């Protein structure tokens, strides 16, 4: 079902307000709440146990260095479970090919700071890979590509992190065109 533009914008604004008031919840029943993390995006990822796989992958790809720069950046941060749920072939490709891994990680980074409220106003966002990710939102949920935001607006000194439940893999196959 497609909503008309004013209705979709109204739904997005309601979601943003609910998020800011701590009233929006993800499917697990936990509230989506904004918070502040000390240090940079790279520091916050490294200190969050839910994101240890992402922290390791950012380190080996040298993208953690970029996420220590002044920014601002937005990081859609897949949880450890998101990496675990990748199909075996995709996971093998990512973990055995540095170009594929780097492209996939760049697909989760936006070279500007965007809050959930900002995202609700956009149909898509251009990633550091140079490819857009679609954005869909309604009164209680927001999707970035195939990933749902579990926790939004973790503010860092150089941008913002949104914890997501899936890894967005760019297509065509990531290793073929790097």
Residue pairs with C-beta under 8 A, 6 or more apart in sequence:
3 11
9 121
11 137
11 138
11 139
12 120
12 121
12 137
13 120
14 139
15 24
15 116
15 120
15 137
15 138
15 139
15 140
15 141
15 142
16 116
16 117
16 120
18 24
18 139
18 140
19 32
19 33
19 34
19 116
19 117
19 152
19 153
20 34
20 117
22 31
22 32
22 33
23 31
24 31
24 32
24 140
24 141
25 31
25 32
25 140
26 32
26 141
26 148
26 149
26 150
26 151
26 165
27 141
27 148
28 150
30 150
30 151
32 116
32 149
32 150
32 151
32 152
33 151
33 153
34 115
34 116
34 152
34 153
34 154
34 155
35 151
35 153
35 154
35 155
36 154
36 155
36 156
37 43
37 44
37 47
37 48
37 154
37 155
37 156
37 161
38 44
39 47
39 156
39 157
40 67
40 68
40 71
40 156
40 157
40 158
41 67
41 68
41 71
41 73
41 75
41 156
41 158
41 159
41 160
41 161
42 58
42 64
42 65
42 67
42 68
43 68
43 156
44 154
44 156
44 161
45 51
45 54
45 55
45 58
45 64
45 67
45 75
45 77
45 161
46 55
46 64
48 55
48 77
48 163
50 79
50 80
50 163
51 77
51 78
51 79
51 80
51 163
52 80
53 78
53 80
53 83
54 77
54 78
54 79
54 80
54 83
55 64
57 83
57 101
57 105
58 64
58 67
58 105
60 98
60 101
61 98
61 101
61 102
61 105
63 102
63 105
63 106
63 109
66 73
66 109
67 73
67 75
67 109
67 158
68 158
69 158
70 158
71 113
71 158
71 159
72 112
72 113
72 158
72 159
72 160
73 109
73 110
73 111
73 112
73 113
73 158
73 159
73 160
74 109
74 110
74 112
74 113
74 114
74 125
74 159
74 160
74 161
74 162
75 108
75 109
75 110
75 159
75 160
75 161
75 162
76 108
76 109
76 110
76 133
76 144
76 145
76 147
76 149
76 162
76 164
76 168
77 108
77 161
77 162
77 163
77 164
78 108
78 147
78 164
78 165
78 166
78 167
78 168
79 150
79 163
79 164
79 165
81 165
82 147
82 164
82 165
82 166
82 167
83 91
83 167
85 166
85 167
86 94
86 167
86 169
90 169
93 100
93 173
93 174
93 175
94 100
94 101
94 104
94 169
94 174
95 101
97 174
97 175
99 174
99 175
99 178
100 173
100 174
100 175
100 178
102 178
103 129
103 170
103 174
103 178
104 167
104 168
104 169
104 170
104 174
106 127
106 128
106 129
107 127
107 128
107 129
107 131
107 133
107 168
107 169
107 170
108 127
108 164
108 167
108 168
109 127
109 128
109 129
110 125
110 126
110 127
110 128
111 126
111 128
113 159
113 160
114 122
114 125
114 160
115 152
115 153
115 160
116 142
116 149
116 152
116 153
116 162
119 125
119 135
119 137
119 142
119 144
119 162
120 135
120 137
120 142
122 135
123 134
123 135
124 132
124 133
124 134
124 135
125 132
125 133
125 135
125 144
126 132
127 133
129 170
131 170
133 144
133 145
133 168
134 143
134 144
134 145
135 142
135 143
135 144
136 142
136 143
137 143
141 148
141 149
142 148
142 149
142 152
143 149
144 162
144 164
144 168
145 166
145 168
146 166
146 168
147 164
147 165
147 166
147 167
147 168
148 164
148 165
148 166
149 162
149 163
149 164
150 163
150 164
150 165
151 162
151 163
152 162
152 163
153 160
153 162
154 160
154 161
154 162
154 163
